[in-house]
Amino acid sequence: MSLLLSPVKIANLELNNRVVMSPMCMYEVQKKDGVLEPFHFAHYGARALSKVGMIITEAMAVQPNGRITDNDLGLWNDEQADKLKELVANLHSFGTKVGVQLSHAGRKAEDADVLSAPSALQFSSDYKQPQALSLDEINDIKNAFVSAAKRAEQSGVDMIEIHGAHGYLLDQFLSNLTNQRTDEYGGSLQNRYRLVHEIITEIRKQFKGSLWIRLSLTDYDDSGVQNSMDDWKQVAKWLENDGVDLIDASTGGLINKAPNFPVHDGYQTPFATDLKQSINIPVSTVGLLDNPGLCEYILQNHQADLILEGRAMIRNTNWLSDAARALHDHNFKPYNASYERGQK
Ligand SMILES: Cc1cc2nc3c(=O)[nH]c(=O)nc-3n(C[C@H](O)[C@H](O)[C@H](O)COP(=O)(O)O)c2cc1C
C-alpha cells in the first residue's frame, strides 16, 4: 500500500488519503454575487467522486472588494453560506472532506473600484493604485475574516485555510516589500504578523475544525528585502503557537517576478521540507507534483506530510485512479464497482 493513498490524521482531521485538491479560482460566478453556481457543484463533485482525500475550494473572498475578479466566490453574506452548506453536504455524501480557502485580494483585486493594501504601493502598472488601509479598515477586514469563518463553520466545512500567500492582502502585510506602515501593523516581523495573528487567534477561539494557512516562502526577490527562510520559520512557530494545524507551503505572487530558480517537478517542495524541520505541525507541499512516484518519494522521505494537486487535477479528474495504477496500489478503491472496472 502506498503512503500517498493511505489514510492520515492531521490533528483531529482524518483523511482517506494524502491527496488534497489545491485551491483554484474558477472565475465562474456569472451572476457576480459570490454565490456558488451549478458549475461548482459539478466541478467539485467530479473530484469528490475521484476519492480525493480533501477538496479545498478556490479562494472565497471575505469582502466584495477582496475578490480578485467579480466572478469569484465570496463568503460575506448568508446567501453565499447557504449554498456552501449545500455543496459541503453534497461533497460529504461522496466521502471527501471539504476545506474552504478564505481570502482578501488587497492590491491584487482586479475589478474592484477601490483597492486596499497595507501601503499605497501598486502591484504593477497594470493594476490600480491601492489605498493604504486605516486602522478602522484593518479592523473591518479582521472582522470580515472572522465572520466568514463563522459562516464556513455553520456550513459544515472540515477545514478553513487562511490565504496568506501569493501576494494577496495578508501576504502583503507580512512582507517589507509591500508593507511600509509605521504603526503597529508594520515595521518589525512581529508587527507585520499582527493582522494574521489576530485573525488566526479569533478564528481558533470559535472554530473546532482544522485550521490551515497558505504561505509563500519566497518572493523570488534578490534585493535582500524579502522575508528570509528564518523569518518564515519564526512566523510558522508563531502560527503553531496560535493554533494552526498545518502550513500549506507555496511560493511567489507578492511582487511581479518569476521564479529565480529552475521550475521543475516538485520545485516548491524544498521550501516545505526546510520549514517542516523547524516546527512541530505538518506541512503540505504543492507545485508540479503530477508524478505519483515523486509524491510517494516526498512522503516516504518525510519531506512533506500531504500532497496538494492543482493543475494535474484540472487535466485529469481521476488523477487518483491513475496514481494507484502507477504505484501498483491495489488497495485503492475507486468510487464504485463500475469505476473500479476502469482500473483493469
Ligand atoms: C486556475 C488556477 C487558479 C488558482 N487559484 C488559486 C486560489 O484560489 N488560491 C490559491 O491559494 N492558489 C491558487 N492557485 C494555485 C494552485 O493552488 C497551486 O498552488 C499551483 O497551481 C501550483 O500547483 P500545481 O502545479 O499542482 O498546479 C491557482 C492555480 C490555478 C492554475
The ligand as an ORCA input file, in Angstrom:
! r2SCAN-3c Opt
* xyz 0 1
  C      -6.542     28.190    -12.414
  C      -5.788     28.330    -11.134
  C      -6.380     29.011    -10.075
  C      -5.712     29.112     -8.843
  N      -6.357     29.709     -7.779
  C      -5.801     29.655     -6.542
  C      -6.527     30.051     -5.394
  O      -7.716     30.401     -5.441
  N      -5.885     30.002     -4.210
  C      -4.590     29.561     -4.080
  O      -4.052     29.545     -2.980
  N      -3.905     29.141     -5.154
  C      -4.481     29.138     -6.379
  N      -3.811     28.622     -7.446
  C      -2.504     27.960     -7.230
  C      -2.703     26.440     -7.049
  O      -3.455     26.142     -5.892
  C      -1.357     25.707     -6.949
  O      -0.688     26.139     -5.804
  C      -0.474     25.959     -8.179
  O      -1.216     25.806     -9.375
  C       0.734     25.011     -8.214
  O       0.322     23.662     -8.130
  P       0.128     22.715     -9.433
  O       1.442     22.656    -10.134
  O      -0.294     21.375     -8.855
  O      -0.934     23.323    -10.277
  C      -4.438     28.551     -8.686
  C      -3.836     27.899     -9.777
  C      -4.503     27.772    -10.966
  C      -3.856     27.002    -12.090
*
